[in-house]
Amino acid sequence: MTSVLPTFADLNSVLSLRPLVSVLKRMIDEEKPGARKLYEGILQEVEAVPELLQPVKGETLLQHTALVEALLASIFPPSTSSNQGLYAITYPFSSETFYASPDFKKIFLKKGTAINVPDRKTTVGISRASLALAYDVILKRIYGLPIPITTTSVHPFTQEDTELTKYYELKLNAEFVDVKCVGEKPELAPTVSAGHVPDTDELREVLPLDKFRFEGLIVINVADVTAEQTAVEIKTALLNINAFTEAEVFDELQQHMQSLIGLRNVKIGITPFFKKNDYYLYTETHYRNSLLFKNRDVIAHKDAVSRLCQDIFRDVNEPVLYQNLERSGAYGELLAYYRHTGAKSLILCPLKYDDGELIGLLEIMSEEAGRLQHVHLAQMAPAIDLFELALKKTAESLEAQIDKTIKDHFTAIQPAVEWKFTEAAFHFLQQSQSAGVSKMPPISFDDVYPLYGAIDVRNSSLERTNAIQLDLLEQLNMASNVLAKASKVIDFPLLKETQYRIEKYIAAASDTLLSDDEMQIYDFLQEHLNSVFNNLLRLRPEMKKVIGSYFAALDSQRKVIYHHRKDYEDSITRINDVLDRFTDVEQKAVQEIYPHYFERYITDGVEFNIYIGQSLSPHKSFNEMYVRNLKLWQLSFLAKAARLTASLEKRLPLPLQTTQLILAHAIPLSISFRRKERKFDVDGAYNIRYEIIKKRIDKVHLRDSEERLTQPGKIAIVYSQHKELLEYTEYIEFLQNEGLLGENIEHLDLEDTQGISGLKGIRVDVNLTTETASQPKEPVMRLSNVPT
């Protein structure tokens, strides 16, 4: 226990009854009704003992205990003078009491006559309030400022017996304190007024406390405000909580609820029922603090349990108390789930949307039957609306996150063009309301500059085919070994026929594997061979170990060997995930320079289209500088991506390499949104040529060569106009200087493809190993670096 309200080392104060006597005499002089009758006799007795009108000590007070208590009783009305009141009188600005009610002594005077509280934070809080009050007395008594000389503060007190937190409001009243200057009166700045009082630290600079002497007594009144303050604490915690997922914040909420109802060792839970498009949404994070979902059966039948709760609480709007779950007959199915989690008594409070639909349950449970009582329903009432609002906020946040995720990952509507869709939808709704017939206006943008790039996994189709072949051969050889052992214990002609087919399939899978052969082998393995082995088990139980080892080697879901394909698919997935996250970070930075449309397609790598132009952002000034900046970003982005995948290669189950490709196109074009395909596409015959080129160049070869244009560790740029070559050459030189690209540049002629001829390309090495000090984190952000 820590003593509070300390006597400040630089504070000169003494206990005196004179200020109280002066106040009472003034009331008599002002002829206030009843004052003379109540106080005149007591005052005469006090004035007959002169030492009581001087600064007094403890011995003097003890000598005149009855008279002093009669005088002090004038401070407190009869309603607080019973044993139920929490009040005391202390020496001026000290923790030392000389008069206190029994309840005050019980709570705050554990040892002696000094006030004690359990923690330093409360100590500091009360000490600051006391110091501020001392300066208020100085400003009012010495400088005549019309300010109150009482202070009120709320503080937590942990009860030793229950360990629950109670909140007490402490009102310190200095009405019976006089103050005098010691020496010359300090000057006060003319700007100080009742409406502008400096803070305590400033006052200590200009009004040192050793320049003043305090005389009188401080009156303390205490009120239990646990219910009100706990509601405030719960509200604060709920404002800071994120979907009821933070363990620390929820532990704090649980402690507040325990304080609110006055019970320790009860558990608090929140079970949300989030729905979108008539489907319940379940995540571990949102149900982490649910008592209901602590039951495994609930998790296994979560939709049915959610519907059950909706049915039970459809017409119930108040908390429901189950004092003894063993005796509760109604809603037995739901209560059984809680009983299995250890609940013996339970309060369930339905939390609802404005339309009455259940959004969640606030749960309070005890493992002791009868522990929760009807009185607790009223005590928890202040918190119910707060939990309801917080749950609604969480549901809205979750829905917004889902909508954003859908927009980011599954639709073509992005922030850069969302305004256009909003505008079209608004006009559509207006026409529907006014004319009754409406047509959705087209979504199109003219004069936008296109940028196209691709990061592709090298030879992904070949690697996939190789993985399939290796898995098939492994399974066929395993099956062949099983049949060879079976032939030694049983003479069964079908086994020989099956062995013959396996050898034929091994030969087919060892050569070029055709899709028809692949499907035929799969059908054989999963239908015919499984049937043979299962029948063999019944005929020859001694084959159980051999056949069991075969089945154990198969993938549990696919029922085939899945080793090499898993390595391939895990490697592809790892590359795509890394590139996806890297793209998000890079795009976030470059979008801040100028809004543009960016869409990606993830297959065996990442393919992306970019469009930028004035029509996309009509309210933001556009300049071709932004196009050049975006092209430079695109080139540096692919170089960084190549480095990233190269560093990842050794950590993949199946080492895979990537190639990087850019299509240069300097002429703006028009794009429009295709509602059926839910994507943007180009308009016009010339513009369509641009789309055709994109589809042709991913596997294009060099002219008169079998060599592919795209190669690992390099960036290939396809162009058709000389000015495009000059532009990208400048960007390459800049990034060579930054250390991202190597010195080797190849100028190449490309083969003619169907409908396309005359394309050229350049290829530049990516510096995969050297990290240079000159390389900026985001070269795209430095517009001054863009070559002009």
C-alpha positions in Angstrom: 0.0 0.0 0.0 1.3 3.4 -0.9 0.6 6.6 1.0 -1.0 9.4 -1.2 -1.7 13.1 -0.8 1.8 13.6 0.6 2.8 16.7 2.4 4.9 18.5 -0.3 8.4 19.3 0.9 7.9 22.9 -0.2 4.4 23.3 1.2 3.9 25.1 4.5 0.6 24.1 6.0 -1.0 23.6 9.4 -4.3 22.2 10.7 -6.7 24.8 12.0 -10.4 25.0 12.8 -10.5 28.8 12.5 -11.5 28.9 8.8 -14.5 26.6 9.5 -15.5 28.7 12.5 -15.2 31.9 10.4 -17.6 30.4 7.7 -20.2 29.4 10.3 -20.0 32.9 12.0 -20.5 34.5 8.6 -23.6 32.4 8.0 -25.0 33.6 11.3 -24.1 37.2 10.5 -25.9 36.9 7.2 -28.9 35.7 9.1 -29.3 32.5 7.1 -32.4 30.6 8.3 -31.5 28.2 11.0 -27.8 29.0 11.1 -28.0 30.8 14.4 -30.1 28.0 16.0 -27.8 25.3 14.7 -24.3 26.7 15.2 -24.4 29.6 17.8 -24.1 27.3 20.8 -21.3 25.2 19.3 -19.4 28.3 18.3 -19.7 29.8 21.8 -18.2 26.6 23.2 -15.4 26.6 20.7 -14.5 30.2 21.4 -14.4 29.4 25.1 -11.4 27.2 24.3 -8.9 29.6 22.6 -6.4 26.9 21.7 -8.9 25.4 19.3 -8.8 28.7 17.3 -5.1 28.4 16.8 -3.2 25.9 14.7 -3.8 22.7 16.5 -2.1 19.4 17.1 -3.4 15.9 17.7 -3.1 16.2 21.5 -5.4 19.2 21.6 -8.0 17.5 19.4 -8.0 14.5 21.7 -8.6 16.7 24.7 -11.7 18.1 23.2 -12.9 15.2 21.0 -16.7 15.7 21.7 -16.6 19.4 20.9 -14.5 19.0 17.8 -16.7 16.2 16.4 -19.8 18.4 17.1 -18.2 21.2 15.2 -17.1 19.0 12.3 -20.5 17.4 12.1 -21.7 20.8 10.8 -19.9 20.1 7.5 -21.8 16.9 6.6 -25.6 16.7 6.2 -27.5 14.1 8.2 -27.8 11.9 5.0 -24.0 11.4 5.0 -23.4 11.3 8.7 -24.5 7.7 9.1 -22.2 4.8 8.9 -23.0 4.5 5.2 -21.1 7.7 4.1 -17.6 7.9 2.7 -16.1 11.1 4.0 -13.1 12.4 5.9 -11.3 15.5 7.0 -7.5 15.9 6.5 -4.7 18.2 7.3 -4.4 20.8 4.4 -3.1 19.0 1.3 -1.9 15.9 3.2 -2.8 12.2 3.4 -3.2 12.5 7.2 -6.8 12.4 8.4 -8.1 13.4 11.8 -11.8 12.7 11.2 -13.4 10.0 9.0 -16.6 8.0 8.7 -16.5 4.2 9.6 -16.8 3.2 5.9 -14.0 5.5 4.9 -11.8 4.1 7.5 -12.6 0.5 6.4 -11.7 1.2 2.8 -8.9 3.8 2.9 -7.4 3.7 6.4 -6.0 0.3 6.5 -3.2 1.3 8.8 -3.2 4.3 11.1 -4.7 7.6 10.0 -3.0 8.1 6.6 -5.0 7.4 3.4 -3.7 4.5 1.4 -4.3 3.3 -2.1 -3.0 0.2 -3.9 -1.0 1.6 -6.8 1.4 4.3 -7.8 -0.7 5.5 -10.7 -3.6 6.4 -8.4 -1.1 8.0 -5.9 0.3 10.3 -8.6 -3.3 11.1 -9.9 -4.5 12.2 -6.4 -1.3 14.0 -5.6 -1.6 16.1 -8.8 -5.2 16.9 -8.1 -4.2 18.0 -4.5 -1.4 20.2 -5.8 -3.7 21.8 -8.4 -6.2 22.5 -5.7 -3.5 24.2 -3.6 -2.9 26.7 -6.4 -6.6 27.2 -6.9 -6.7 28.3 -3.2 -3.8 30.7 -3.8 -5.4 32.2 -6.9 -8.7 32.8 -5.2 -7.6 33.9 -1.7 -4.5 35.9 -2.6 -5.3 37.1 -6.2 -9.1 37.3 -6.1 -9.8 35.1 -9.1 -13.4 33.8 -9.1 -12.5 30.1 -9.4 -13.8 27.1 -7.5 -11.7 25.6 -4.8 -12.9 22.1 -5.1 -11.6 19.3 -7.3 -13.1 16.0 -8.4 -11.3 13.0 -9.8 -12.1 9.3 -10.4 -9.6 6.6 -9.4 -9.5 2.8 -9.5 -9.1 0.9 -6.3 -8.5 -2.9 -6.3 -10.3 -4.7 -3.5 -8.0 -7.0 -1.6 -10.6 -9.6 -0.8 -12.2 -9.9 -4.3 -9.4 -8.5 -6.5 -12.2 -6.6 -8.4 -11.6 -3.0 -9.4 -14.0 -0.4 -8.0 -14.0 3.2 -9.1 -14.3 6.0 -6.5 -15.0 9.7 -7.2 -12.9 11.8 -4.8 -14.1 15.3 -4.2 -11.6 17.5 -2.4 -13.1 20.7 -0.9 -10.7 23.5 0.2 -13.5 25.9 1.3 -12.1 25.8 4.8 -8.5 26.6 3.9 -6.9 30.1 4.3 -3.6 31.1 2.8 -1.2 33.9 3.5 2.0 35.1 1.8 5.3 34.5 3.4 7.2 37.7 2.6 6.6 39.8 -0.4 3.6 38.8 -2.6 4.8 37.4 -5.9 3.6 39.2 -9.1 1.1 37.4 -11.3 1.1 37.8 -15.1 -1.8 40.1 -16.2 -3.0 37.5 -18.7 -4.0 35.1 -15.9 -7.7 35.1 -15.4 -10.6 32.8 -14.4 -10.8 31.8 -18.0 -7.1 31.4 -18.5 -5.3 29.6 -15.6 -1.9 28.3 -16.4 -1.2 24.6 -15.7 0.4 23.5 -12.5 3.9 23.3 -13.8 3.8 26.9 -15.0 2.4 28.1 -11.7 5.1 26.4 -9.8 7.6 28.6 -11.7 6.0 31.9 -10.9 4.4 31.0 -7.6 6.8 28.9 -5.5 4.8 27.1 -2.7 7.4 28.2 -0.1 6.1 31.7 -0.5 2.7 30.7 1.0 1.4 29.3 4.3 -1.9 27.3 4.3 -4.1 27.0 7.4 -7.3 25.1 7.8 -8.7 21.7 6.8 -9.6 19.7 3.6 -13.0 17.9 3.3 -13.0 14.7 1.3 -16.3 13.2 0.0 -16.1 9.9 -1.8 -18.8 8.3 -4.1 -18.8 4.8 -5.6 -19.0 5.3 -9.3 -18.0 1.8 -10.4 -21.1 1.3 -12.7 -20.7 4.6 -14.5 -16.9 4.5 -14.8 -16.8 0.9 -15.8 -19.2 1.7 -18.6 -16.8 4.4 -19.7 -13.8 2.0 -19.6 -15.7 -0.6 -21.5 -16.6 2.0 -24.1 -13.0 3.1 -24.4 -11.8 -0.5 -24.8 -14.5 -1.2 -27.4 -13.5 1.8 -29.4 -9.9 0.5 -29.6 -10.8 -3.1 -30.2 -10.5 -4.6 -33.7 -13.2 -7.2 -34.3 -12.8 -8.6 -30.7 -9.6 -10.4 -31.8 -7.0 -8.8 -29.6 -6.4 -11.1 -26.6 -5.1 -8.2 -24.3 -8.0 -5.9 -25.0 -10.5 -8.7 -24.5 -8.9 -9.6 -21.2 -9.3 -6.0 -20.2 -13.0 -6.1 -21.2 -13.5 -9.3 -19.1 -12.0 -7.5 -16.1 -14.3 -4.5 -16.6 -17.4 -6.7 -16.9 -16.4 -8.6 -13.7 -16.1 -5.2 -11.9 -19.5 -4.1 -13.3 -21.4 -7.1 -12.0 -19.2 -7.4 -8.9 -18.2 -11.1 -9.5 -14.7 -12.5 -9.8 -13.9 -15.7 -11.7 -16.8 -15.5 -14.2 -16.0 -15.7 -17.9 -17.2 -13.2 -20.5 -17.6 -14.2 -24.1 -18.8 -12.7 -27.4 -20.3 -14.9 -30.1 -20.9 -13.0 -33.3 -23.3 -14.0 -36.1 -21.9 -12.3 -39.1 -23.8 -12.8 -42.4 -23.3 -11.6 -46.0 -25.6 -12.5 -48.8 -27.5 -14.8 -46.5 -24.3 -16.8 -45.7 -22.8 -17.0 -42.2 -19.1 -16.0 -42.1 -16.8 -17.8 -39.7 -13.2 -17.0 -38.9 -11.1 -18.2 -36.0 -10.1 -14.7 -35.1 -13.7 -13.5 -34.7 -14.7 -16.6 -32.7 -11.6 -16.7 -30.5 -13.4 -15.1 -27.6 -16.7 -17.0 -28.0 -17.8 -19.3 -25.2 -20.2 -21.1 -27.4 -17.5 -21.9 -30.0 -15.3 -23.5 -27.3 -17.4 -26.5 -27.9 -16.1 -28.7 -30.8 -19.6 -29.9 -31.7 -20.6 -26.3 -32.3 -17.8 -25.8 -34.7 -18.7 -29.0 -36.5 -22.3 -27.8 -36.9 -21.8 -24.1 -36.9 -24.5 -23.2 -39.4 -27.2 -25.2 -37.6 -26.1 -23.7 -34.2 -26.3 -20.2 -35.7 -29.8 -20.8 -37.0 -30.8 -22.3 -33.7 -29.6 -19.1 -31.9 -31.5 -16.9 -34.4 -34.7 -18.9 -33.7 -34.3 -18.8 -29.9 -33.7 -15.1 -29.7 -35.9 -13.9 -32.6 -38.4 -12.4 -30.1 -36.1 -12.0 -27.1 -34.6 -8.6 -26.6 -33.5 -8.7 -22.9 -30.8 -10.7 -21.2 -31.8 -14.2 -20.2 -30.6 -15.8 -16.9 -30.1 -19.5 -16.4 -29.2 -19.8 -12.7 -28.7 -23.5 -12.8 -28.1 -25.1 -16.2 -28.7 -28.6 -14.8 -32.3 -27.6 -14.1 -33.0 -25.5 -17.2 -35.5 -27.3 -19.5 -36.1 -24.6 -22.3 -33.6 -24.4 -25.2 -31.9 -27.6 -23.9 -30.0 -28.2 -27.1 -28.3 -24.8 -26.9 -27.6 -24.9 -23.2 -26.1 -28.4 -23.5 -23.3 -26.8 -25.6 -22.5 -24.4 -22.8 -22.7 -27.2 -20.2 -20.1 -29.1 -22.1 -17.7 -26.1 -21.7 -18.1 -26.2 -17.9 -20.9 -23.6 -17.4 -23.2 -24.2 -14.4 -24.9 -20.8 -14.5 -25.2 -18.5 -17.5 -26.4 -15.1 -18.8 -27.1 -14.8 -22.5 -27.7 -11.3 -23.8 -28.9 -11.0 -27.4 -27.2 -8.2 -29.4 -29.2 -7.2 -32.5 -29.3 -5.0 -35.6 -31.9 -2.3 -35.8 -34.2 -4.6 -37.8 -34.2 -7.1 -34.9 -31.8 -9.7 -36.5 -29.4 -11.3 -34.1 -25.8 -10.1 -34.6 -24.3 -11.8 -31.6 -24.5 -13.0 -28.0 -22.9 -11.4 -25.0 -22.2 -14.4 -22.7 -21.4 -14.5 -19.0 -20.9 -17.9 -17.4 -19.9 -19.3 -14.1 -18.7 -22.8 -13.2 -20.7 -22.6 -10.0 -24.5 -23.1 -10.1 -26.5 -20.2 -8.8 -23.6 -17.8 -8.9 -25.3 -15.6 -11.4 -28.4 -13.8 -10.0 -31.1 -11.5 -11.3 -29.4 -8.5 -9.7 -26.5 -9.0 -12.2 -28.9 -8.5 -15.1 -29.5 -4.9 -14.0 -25.8 -4.3 -13.2 -24.7 -5.3 -16.7 -27.3 -3.1 -18.4 -25.0 -0.1 -19.0 -22.6 -2.3 -21.1 -25.1 -4.0 -23.4 -25.6 -1.1 -25.9 -21.9 -0.6 -26.0 -21.2 -4.2 -27.0 -24.0 -4.0 -29.5 -22.5 -0.9 -31.2 -19.0 -2.5 -31.2 -20.3 -5.7 -32.8 -22.1 -3.6 -35.5 -18.9 -1.7 -36.1 -17.0 -5.0 -36.4 -19.6 -6.4 -38.9 -19.5 -3.2 -41.0 -15.7 -3.3 -41.0 -15.7 -7.0 -42.0 -18.1 -6.3 -44.8 -16.0 -3.4 -46.1 -12.9 -5.6 -46.0 -14.7 -8.3 -48.0 -16.0 -5.8 -50.5 -12.5 -4.3 -50.9 -11.0 -7.8 -51.3 -13.5 -8.7 -53.9 -12.8 -5.4 -55.7 -9.0 -5.9 -55.5 -8.9 -9.5 -56.5 -12.0 -10.6 -58.4 -13.3 -7.6 -60.4 -11.8 -5.1 -62.7 -13.2 -2.1 -60.9 -10.2 -0.3 -59.3 -9.9 3.0 -57.4 -8.5 4.8 -60.4 -11.6 4.2 -62.4 -14.2 3.6 -59.6 -15.4 7.2 -60.0 -16.5 6.4 -63.6 -18.5 3.4 -62.5 -20.1 5.4 -59.7 -21.1 8.1 -62.1 -22.6 5.6 -64.6 -24.5 3.8 -61.8 -25.8 7.2 -60.5 -27.1 8.2 -63.9 -28.6 4.7 -64.4 -30.5 5.0 -61.1 -31.7 8.6 -61.9 -33.0 7.5 -65.3 -34.7 4.5 -63.7 -36.5 6.7 -61.1 -37.6 9.4 -63.6 -38.4 7.5 -66.8 -38.8 4.0 -65.6 -36.7 2.7 -68.4 -32.9 3.1 -68.5 -29.8 1.8 -70.1 -26.4 1.5 -68.4 -24.1 4.1 -70.1 -20.9 2.7 -71.6 -17.7 2.9 -69.5 -14.9 4.1 -71.8 -11.7 6.1 -71.7 -10.0 7.8 -74.6 -6.3 8.7 -75.2 -4.8 6.4 -72.6 -1.3 5.2 -72.8 -1.0 1.4 -72.5 1.9 -0.5 -70.8 2.1 -4.2 -70.8 4.5 -6.5 -68.9 4.8 -10.2 -68.0 6.8 -12.3 -65.7 6.6 -15.9 -66.8 7.9 -19.1 -65.3 10.4 -20.6 -67.8 9.3 -23.8 -69.5 6.4 -24.2 -67.0 4.4 -26.5 -69.3 7.4 -28.8 -69.8 8.2 -28.8 -66.1 4.6 -29.7 -65.3 4.6 -32.6 -67.9 7.9 -33.9 -66.5 6.4 -33.8 -63.0 3.4 -35.8 -64.1 5.6 -38.3 -65.9 7.8 -38.9 -62.9 4.7 -39.4 -60.6 3.1 -41.8 -63.0 6.3 -43.8 -63.5 6.8 -44.0 -59.7 3.3 -45.3 -59.2 3.4 -47.7 -62.1 6.6 -49.2 -60.9 5.3 -49.5 -57.4 2.2 -51.3 -58.8 4.4 -53.6 -60.9 6.4 -54.6 -57.8 3.2 -55.4 -55.9 2.0 -57.6 -58.8 5.4 -59.4 -59.0 5.1 -60.4 -55.3 1.5 -61.3 -55.7 2.3 -63.7 -58.6 4.5 -65.7 -56.3 1.6 -66.5 -53.9 -1.3 -66.9 -56.3 -1.7 -68.1 -59.9 -4.2 -65.6 -61.3 -4.3 -64.9 -65.1 -5.7 -61.4 -64.6 -2.6 -60.4 -62.7 -0.4 -61.2 -65.7 -2.7 -59.2 -68.0 -2.6 -56.3 -65.5 1.2 -56.6 -65.4 1.3 -56.4 -69.2 -0.7 -53.2 -69.3 1.5 -51.6 -66.6 4.6 -52.3 -68.7 2.9 -50.8 -71.8 1.9 -47.7 -69.8 5.5 -47.4 -68.4 6.8 -47.3 -71.9 4.2 -44.7 -72.9 5.0 -42.5 -69.9 8.7 -42.8 -70.5 8.3 -41.2 -73.9 6.4 -38.0 -74.8 3.3 -38.1 -72.7 0.2 -37.3 -74.6 -2.9 -36.0 -72.8 -5.0 -39.0 -74.0 -2.3 -41.4 -72.6 -2.3 -39.5 -69.3 -6.0 -39.8 -68.8 -6.0 -43.4 -69.8 -3.3 -44.2 -67.3 -5.1 -42.3 -64.5 -8.3 -44.3 -65.3 -6.4 -47.6 -65.2 -4.7 -46.7 -61.8 -7.8 -45.5 -60.1 -10.4 -47.9 -61.4 -8.9 -51.2 -62.7 -5.8 -51.4 -60.5 -7.5 -50.4 -57.3 -10.2 -53.0 -57.9 -7.5 -55.7 -58.5 -5.6 -54.9 -55.3 -8.8 -54.8 -53.2 -9.9 -58.2 -54.5 -6.4 -59.5 -54.0 -6.5 -58.4 -50.3 -9.6 -60.5 -49.8 -8.1 -63.6 -51.5 -4.7 -63.4 -50.0 -4.6 -61.6 -46.6 -0.9 -62.1 -46.4 -0.5 -59.4 -49.1 -2.0 -56.8 -46.7 1.4 -55.3 -45.8 2.6 -55.0 -49.4 -0.6 -53.6 -50.8 -1.1 -51.4 -47.7 2.3 -49.8 -48.4 1.2 -49.1 -52.0 -2.0 -47.3 -50.9 -0.2 -45.5 -48.1 2.1 -43.9 -50.7 -0.8 -42.4 -52.5 -2.0 -38.8 -51.9 -5.0 -39.1 -49.6 -7.2 -36.8 -51.7 -6.1 -37.5 -55.2 -5.5 -41.3 -54.7 -2.4 -41.1 -56.9 1.3 -40.5 -56.4 1.7 -36.8 -56.0 5.3 -36.1 -55.1 6.8 -34.3 -58.1 3.6 -32.5 -59.1 3.3 -31.2 -55.5 6.8 -29.8 -55.8 6.0 -28.2 -59.1 2.7 -26.7 -57.8 4.2 -25.5 -54.5 7.0 -23.8 -56.4 4.6 -22.1 -58.8 2.4 -21.0 -55.9 5.4 -19.7 -53.9 6.7 -17.7 -56.9 3.2 -16.2 -57.6 2.6 -15.4 -53.9 5.9 -13.6 -53.6 5.4 -11.7 -56.8 1.8 -10.8 -55.8 2.9 -9.3 -52.5 5.8 -7.5 -54.1 3.5 -6.1 -56.8 1.1 -4.7 -54.2 3.9 -2.9 -52.4 5.3 -1.4 -55.6 1.9 -0.4 -57.0 0.9 1.3 -53.8 4.0 3.6 -54.1 3.6 4.4 -57.7 -0.2 5.0 -57.5 0.5 7.9 -55.2 2.3 9.8 -58.0 -0.5 9.6 -60.5 -3.6 7.4 -60.5 -3.7 4.7 -63.2 -5.5 1.5 -64.0 -3.6 -1.6 -63.1 -4.8 -5.1 -63.6 -2.9 -8.4 -63.2 -3.5 -12.0 -64.3 -1.8 -14.7 -62.3 -1.1 -18.0 -64.1 2.4 -19.4 -64.2 3.7 -16.0 -63.3 2.2 -12.5 -63.5 0.9 -10.7 -66.5 -0.2 -7.0 -66.1 -1.9 -4.3 -68.1 -1.5 -0.6 -67.2 -3.4 2.4 -68.6 -2.7 6.0 -67.8 -4.1 9.2 -69.2 -6.1 12.4 -68.5 -9.5 10.8 -69.1 -8.8 8.4 -66.2 -8.3 11.3 -63.8 -10.1 14.3 -65.3 -9.7 16.4 -62.1 -5.9 15.9 -61.9 -3.6 17.7 -64.3 -1.9 15.2 -66.6 1.5 15.4 -68.3 3.4 12.8 -70.5 6.0 13.0 -67.8 3.8 10.6 -65.8 3.8 8.1 -68.6 7.6 8.2 -68.8 7.8 7.8 -65.0 5.5 4.8 -65.2 7.6 3.2 -67.9 10.7 3.7 -65.9 8.9 2.2 -62.9 7.8 -0.8 -65.0 11.3 -1.5 -66.1 12.8 -1.2 -62.6 9.9 -3.3 -61.2 10.7 -6.2 -63.6 14.4 -5.9 -62.7 13.6 -6.1 -59.0 11.2 -9.0 -59.7 13.9 -10.9 -61.6 16.2 -10.5 -58.6 13.5 -11.6 -56.2 12.7 -14.8 -58.1 16.4 -15.6 -58.7 17.1 -15.4 -54.9 14.0 -17.5 -54.4 15.0 -20.2 -56.8 17.3 -22.2 -54.5 14.6 -22.3 -51.8 11.9 -23.8 -54.0 11.1 -27.6 -53.9 11.5 -27.5 -57.7 14.0 -24.8 -58.9 12.2 -22.7 -61.5 13.3 -19.6 -63.3 11.4 -16.6 -64.6 11.6 -14.5 -67.7 10.6 -10.8 -68.0 8.9 -9.1 -70.9 7.7 -5.6 -71.9 5.7 -4.4 -74.9 6.6 -0.8 -75.8 3.8 1.2 -77.3 4.1 4.9 -77.6 0.7 5.8 -79.1 -2.4 6.3 -76.9 -5.5 4.3 -77.5 -9.1 3.9 -76.3 -10.4 1.3 -73.9 -13.9 0.3 -72.8 -15.3 -2.0 -70.2 -16.9 -5.2 -71.4 -19.6 -6.1 -68.8 -19.9 -9.7 -69.8 -16.1 -10.3 -69.4 -15.9 -7.8 -66.5 -12.7 -6.4 -67.9 -11.4 -3.5 -70.0 -10.5 -4.1 -73.6 -9.2 -1.8 -76.4 -11.5 -0.2 -79.0 -10.9 0.3 -82.7 -9.1 -1.7 -85.5 -5.7 -0.2 -84.9 -5.9 -0.6 -81.2 -6.9 -4.3 -81.6 -3.5 -4.8 -83.3 -1.9 -3.9 -79.9 -3.9 -6.8 -78.2 -2.9 -9.2 -80.9 0.8 -8.4 -80.5 0.4 -9.0 -76.7 -0.9 -12.5 -77.4 1.9 -13.3 -79.9 5.1 -12.2 -78.2 5.2 -14.3 -75.1 6.7 -17.3 -77.0 8.2 -15.4 -80.0 11.5 -16.6 -81.4 14.4 -14.6 -82.8 14.3 -14.4 -86.6 15.8 -17.5 -88.3 16.5 -19.1 -84.9 14.9 -21.5 -82.4 15.9 -19.3 -79.5 13.2 -17.7 -77.5 13.2 -13.9 -77.1 12.5 -14.2 -73.3 15.3 -15.7 -71.3 15.9 -16.1 -67.5 17.9 -13.3 -65.9 17.1 -10.9 -68.7 14.4 -8.3 -69.6 13.1 -8.4 -73.1 11.5 -5.4 -74.7 9.4 -5.7 -77.9 9.0 -2.5 -80.0 7.9 -1.5 -83.5 8.9 2.2 -83.8 12.4 3.6 -83.5 11.4 6.3 -81.0 10.3 3.5 -78.6 13.8 2.0 -78.8 15.4 5.4 -78.1 13.1 6.0 -75.1 13.7 2.6 -73.5 17.4 2.8 -74.2 17.5 5.9 -72.0 15.7 4.1 -69.2 18.1 1.2 -69.5 21.1 3.4 -69.3 19.7 5.0 -66.1 19.0 1.7 -64.4 22.5 0.4 -65.5 23.9 3.4 -63.6 21.7 2.5 -60.6 23.1 -1.0 -60.6 19.9 -2.9 -61.5 20.7 -3.8 -65.1 23.9 -5.2 -66.6 26.0 -3.7 -69.3 25.1 -6.2 -72.1 22.3 -5.1 -74.4 21.2 -7.2 -77.4 19.4 -5.7 -80.4 17.3 -8.4 -82.1 15.0 -9.0 -85.0 11.9 -11.1 -84.3 10.2 -13.7 -86.3 7.0 -12.8 -88.1 3.9 -14.3 -86.5 0.3 -14.7 -87.7 -0.8 -11.2 -88.8 2.2 -9.5 -87.2 5.5 -8.6 -88.9 8.4 -6.2 -88.5 8.7 -6.5 -84.7 12.1 -5.9 -83.1 13.4 -6.4 -79.6 16.1 -5.6 -77.2 17.3 -7.8 -74.4 19.2 -6.6 -71.3 20.8 -8.5 -68.5 19.5 -8.0 -64.9 22.2 -7.6 -62.3 21.1 -10.5 -60.1 23.9 -10.5 -57.6 25.3 -7.0 -57.1 23.7 -4.7 -54.6 24.8 -1.1 -55.1 24.7 1.7 -52.6 23.4 4.0 -55.3 20.2 2.0 -55.8 17.3 3.9 -54.3 14.5 2.1 -52.7 11.9 3.6 -55.0 13.6 5.1 -58.1 10.1 5.8 -59.5 9.5 8.3 -56.7 12.3 10.6 -57.9 10.8 12.3 -61.0 14.0 14.3 -61.4 15.8 11.0 -62.3 13.7 10.3 -65.3 15.7 10.9 -68.5 14.4 13.7 -70.7 
